[in-house]
Amino acid sequence: MERNSLNRPFKRTVERVLGIIGLVFNVLGIILTIVLNNFMKMLTNDPQFQQEFEAEIWNDPTLTETDAQAIIDMMYMVMDWMVSFGWFFIAALVISSVLIVVALIQLNKNAKLSGILFIIAGLLAGILSLTSILLYIAGIMCFVRKPHDNKASYDNDPMRPL
């Protein structure tokens, strides 16, 4: 455990709070993605939705028959792709959440390891999402913040500035 000049434990409260907020956002992202994924899968398997969707496309007077069929095929392909990508995103968020938990456990024991894990978790949570930015900040703080050493302490120095 890291200690400062007064032999007190060096607290990493800010890193811990940012990591916990990132973990909460990841769990919310997992839940939201599962719900949206199931909704998309339900729509693609619903015959009533398919009939109404195809009827709207076929009733458009500006589309030719080949254009209408191409739009219908493309729409089903995009919906299938979104469901597949959703499961990939869920897996990435679960791995990111596990890394955050490990980083939080190791935070006071090994700050450098926690910093690396926070940054990797941020990459898996989305390169420029709010969650990843919080995790990047926590990771950088793990590298930058160091416990104070005795040389930097003015507590026992008779020539300390006023």
N, C-alpha and C positions, 0 to 999 in steps of 0.2 A: 504494500500500500504506500502510495506516495505521501510524503509529509512535508510541511513547510518549515520555515525557520523557527517557529515557536513549538515545534514538535507536535503540531496538530495535524490530523489527516487533511490532505489536500482535497477539497470537495470539487466535484465535477457536476454540479447541479444543473447548469445550463445545458451541457451535453446530454445529460440524462433526460431532461424535459424535452429537448428537441427530438431525441430518439423516441420517446414515448409518443409524442405528437405524430411523428412519422409513422410509427407502428399503428396508431389509431387510424390515420388516413389510409394506410395499406389495407387494414381490415375492412374499412368502409368501401374501399375500391374493390376488394374481392367480393364483398356482398353485392354491390351494385353491378359488377360485371356478370356475376352468376345470374342475377335477376334478368338483366338485359339479354344475356345469352339464351336463357330459357324462353324469354318472350320471343326472340327472333326465331328460335327453333320451333316454337309453337305456331308462329305465323307461317313458316314455310311448310309445315305439315297440315295446316288447316285447309280443307278443300273449299270451304265457303270463302275464305280470304282469297284463295287462288282464283276462284271463279269471278269474284268481284273485281279483282285486280286485272285479270285478263279481259274482262268485259269493258272496263274503262279504257284500256289500251286499244282494243279492237274498235270501240265506238268513236275514237278520235278521227275526224275526217281528214286531217292533215297528214296522217301517216299512211304509207303504203303497206301492203300485206307483209312484205319482207322486213320493212322497218319495224312494224308492230311485233313480229315474231322475234326479231333481234333484241328489241327492248325487253320483252318478256324473258327471253333466255338470259340476257345480261343481268336482269334484276334477280333472278333465282341464283345465278352464279355469285353475285355480290352478297346476297344473304347467306349463302353457304360459306363463303369466304369469311364473313363477319363472325359466324359461329365458330369456325376453326380458329381464327385469330383471337377470339374471346378466351378460348381455353388456353392458348399460349400465354395471353396476358395474365390470366389467373395463376398459371404456374409460376410466371416471373414474380408476381406479387407475393406468392406464398414463400418462394425462396428468399425474396427480399425481407419478408417478415421474420423468417428464421434467422437471417443474418443480423437483423436489428436486435433480436432477443439475445443472441450470443454476444453482440457488441455491448449491450447494456450490462450483461453479467460480467464481462471482462473489463468494464470501464475503469474501475479503480485499481485493478491488478495490472493491466497492460494497456495503456492509453493508445499506443501506436497501433496495436492490433485492432482495437476498437475503432480507431480512425479509418483504418483500411476497410474494415467491415462496413462502417457507415457509408463510405464512398461507393463501395461495390453495391450495397443495398440501394443507394440512391440511383445508380445506373440502371438497376433492374426495375426500379419503381417508375421509371420514365425519365428520360434524360433531362428534360426541363419542366417537370411538373412541380407543383408546390411541395409535395412530399420529398422529391429528390433534392430540391434546394435546401430544405430544412436538414436533410441528412448530410448534404455536402458541408453545410455550416458546422454541424456537429462534428463531422470528420476532421475538418480543418482545425477546429478548436482543440481537438484531441492532440493534434500535432503541435500547435502553436503554444497553448497554455502549458507552462511548466511550473512546478512548485518552486517557491522562493528558496534561495539558498541563504546560508548564514552570512555570507559576504555582502549580500544586498540589504541585509537588515540593519536598520539604524537604531534598534531598540537598546543595544548595549554599547553603542559607540559614544564616547565622551565628546567627540568632535562633530556630532551630528548637527545638521542645520536646524535652525529654529522653525 
